Amino acid sequence: MTSDTKKPSGGQIGNTNQQVRGAFAAMLRRKVTQNPKKLEAIVDNLLTLAEAGESWAVRELSDRLDGKAISAVEMSGPDGNPIEVEQAGTFAKELMAVLLSKRQKESGN
């Protein structure tokens, strides 16, 4: 990858979504900084909607105050069977041997 094709953080080359989100967030921060009363009005409205029982507003408040709930991800092999890791030990030993050999060559031993 050359210096003119740097991978944007959090995405693939050519994906400008992060840049757009960054620009939007920067503009939003600037507007809120310029007029904090607007943000206060939005927060007041969100609280009112949550008090009225709007589930999305309650969820939004909960996510902001407590953090989003952790979601579990289950991984399995073909047909839902366990993932086979029989070769993991052999792979780890081979990898360690290669890394040790490389280190020894670099240190001149």
WOJOVEN-V856148 format. One record per residue. RES is the residue in one letter. SS is DSSP state (hx for helix, st for strand, lp for the rest). OMEGA is omega in whole degrees, -180 to 180 (NA if undefined). Layout:
res=[RES:RES]
ss=[SS:SS]
omega=[OMEGA:OMEGA]
//
This chain:
res=[M:T:S:D:T:K:K:P:S:G:G:Q:I:G:N:T:N:Q:Q:V:R:G:A:F:A:A:M:L:R:R:K:V:T:Q:N:P:K:K:L:E:A:I:V:D:N:L:L:T:L:A:E:A:G:E:S:W:A:V:R:E:L:S:D:R:L:D:G:K:A:I:S:A:V:E:M:S:G:P:D:G:N:P:I:E:V:E:Q:A:G:T:F:A:K:E:L:M:A:V:L:L:S:K:R:Q:K:E:S:G:N]
ss=[lp:lp:hx:hx:hx:lp:lp:lp:lp:lp:lp:lp:lp:lp:lp:lp:hx:hx:hx:hx:hx:hx:hx:hx:hx:hx:hx:hx:hx:hx:hx:hx:hx:hx:lp:hx:hx:hx:hx:hx:hx:hx:hx:hx:hx:hx:hx:hx:hx:hx:hx:lp:lp:lp:hx:hx:hx:hx:hx:hx:hx:hx:hx:hx:hx:hx:lp:lp:lp:lp:lp:lp:lp:lp:lp:lp:lp:hx:hx:hx:lp:lp:lp:lp:lp:lp:lp:hx:hx:hx:hx:hx:hx:hx:hx:hx:hx:hx:hx:hx:hx:hx:hx:hx:hx:hx:hx:lp:lp]
omega=[-179:-177:180:177:180:177:177:-180:177:-180:-179:177:180:180:-176:-178:-179:179:180:179:179:179:179:-180:179:180:179:178:-180:-178:-180:178:-180:-177:-177:179:178:179:178:178:179:179:177:179:178:178:179:179:178:178:-180:175:177:-174:-180:180:177:180:179:178:180:179:-178:-177:-174:-174:-179:179:178:177:-180:177:179:179:178:178:180:178:177:179:178:177:-178:180:-178:-176:-176:-180:179:179:-179:180:179:179:179:180:179:-179:178:179:179:179:-180:179:-179:-178:176:178:NA]
//
